[in-house]
Amino acid sequence: MAAKDLTEDQLNFIKFTRMLQEPARLKRLYKKMELDPRVSDQELRILSQEIYKAESLVSWAKYNLELLKARSDSKSPRKRSSQSSKRSPKKSESPKKSPRKSPKELCNLTEKDPYKVLGVPRDASQTQIKKAYYRKAKAVHPDKHPNKKREATECFKHLEQAYSKLN
């Protein structure tokens, strides 16, 4: 296959894969030249600078390879980005967050059964109980509800009592 038969993406892919191999090739050359007494220190210094440049290009090449692979994996051909596509999405397009529930909604203070307080079945393992406790405690922690600190503190204490009974 001749180079003129390849697409631009295929040529870039070849170029980037060669860039990834370049630092290793230069390091092998450096080791050979280091042992050769005819090579000056200046030449070794220049080669070490070239190795540094090649290594810094590796991360750039890896990023571009990922982009090329993603582009080739997609079904439809990708259009070149224009100024209109670079705009941030409108506020109406962004997903809406659900409002944060109050501590009273998250924790039933009238409930006496520790299993129901934590929301776990009676045959739950210790790890399930611990996960449920941490999940609920994180949701009702007083620091998460600065406007309703008293409610949150009551609920948090209720959760702690239920967890200590089961532990």
N, C-alpha and C positions, 0 to 999 in steps of 0.2 A: 504494500500500500504506500503510495507516494504521499509526501507531506501536503501536496495541494488537495488531496482527496479528504483530508481530515478537517473536521469542523474546528471553529475557534476554541470551543470548550475542550475538545480532545487535545489540541495543541497545548493549551494552558495546563491541562492535566499532566501531560508529559513533562512540561517545563517545571511544574511544581514538584513532581516526584523526583526529578533530577536534583532540585534544590535540597530536598530532604536528604539525599545521599551525599551531597557535597561536603559537609563537615567531616564525615567519616573518611572520605577520600583524602581530604586535606590533612587530617591527623595521621593517616598512614604515611603520606608523603613527608610530613614533618619528622616522624620517627626515623625514616630512612635518611633524611638529610642531616638529622642530628648526629648520626653515627659517622657520616662522611666528613673527613677532616678538611676537604677542599671547600666546604660551605662556610661562608662567613657568618658572624653573629647578626649582621645587618640583614642578610637574606632570611635567617631564621625568624627574626623579629617581624619582618614583612609578612612572612608566611603565617605567623601566629596572629597577626592582625586580620589576615584574610580568613582564618579559621573563626575568629570572633565575629566577623561580619556574616559569614555563612551561617553560624549558629543563631544569630539574631534574625536572620531571614527565615529560619526553619519554622518559627511559630507563625509568621505571616503566611508561609506556604501551606502549613497545616490548616489554617483557617480557610484559605481559599480553596483547598482541596475539599473540605467539608461542604463549602458552598456549591462547588461543582458537582459533588456527588448528590447533594440534595436536589440540585437543578435537574440532573439526569434521571433521578428517581421519580420526579413528578411527571405526571401524564402529559399535561399541556405544556407547550413551550413557554418559557418565562419571558415576559416583556421587560425591556430595559426600564429601570426606575426613572420616573419623571418627577418633577417638582410636586405635582399634585399628589403622588402616592407617598411622599415623605411627610405629609401633614399628619398631625396627631389625630386620633379618632375623636369624633364629636362626643360631647357628654352624653347624648342620648344613646350612643352606640355602646358605651362602656357598661359592663354588668353592674347592676345595682346591688349594694350590700344590704343584707337584712338588718333591721335595727336591732341593737343590742337589747336583750331581755333583761328585765330587772331581776335582782336577786330573789325576790319573792316568787317570781314566775319559774325560776330555775330550781327552787328548793321549797318543798312543802313542809313548813314548820310544824304543822299539826300531826304529821305522820310520826308514829312511834316505832314502827318496824324498821330496823337498820338496813335490811335488805331492800326495802322499798325506797328508803331515803337515798341510798346509793344507786338504785335502779338496776340491781343485779338479781338473778334467780337464786333461790335458796341453795341450790347445788353448785353454786359458783366456786371456782378455785380461788386460792389466796391471790394469785396474780391478777385474775379478773376483778376481784374486789379492789385490789390496789390501783389498777388502771382506772376503774370507775371512780374511785375516790379522787385520784389526781385530776382526772378530767373535770369532775364537778367542782373540786376545790379551785382549780384554775379559773373556771367560769365565774364563780361567785366570790372570788377573793376581793377583799375590801379595796385594794389598790386598783382593781379594774373598774370599780364603781365609786369614784370620788364624790359624786353628788348624793349617793345613797349609802354612805359608809356604815351607818347604824344597822340598816337592813342587811347589808352584806356581811357585817360582823356577826350578827345573829345567825344567819344562814351558815356561815363558815363554821361557827362553833357547833351548830347542830350536825353538820357533816362530820366534824372531828369526833363528836361523841359517838355517832353511828359507826364510824370506822374503828374507833377504839374498842367498841363492843364486839366487833367481828374479828378483831386481831388478837 
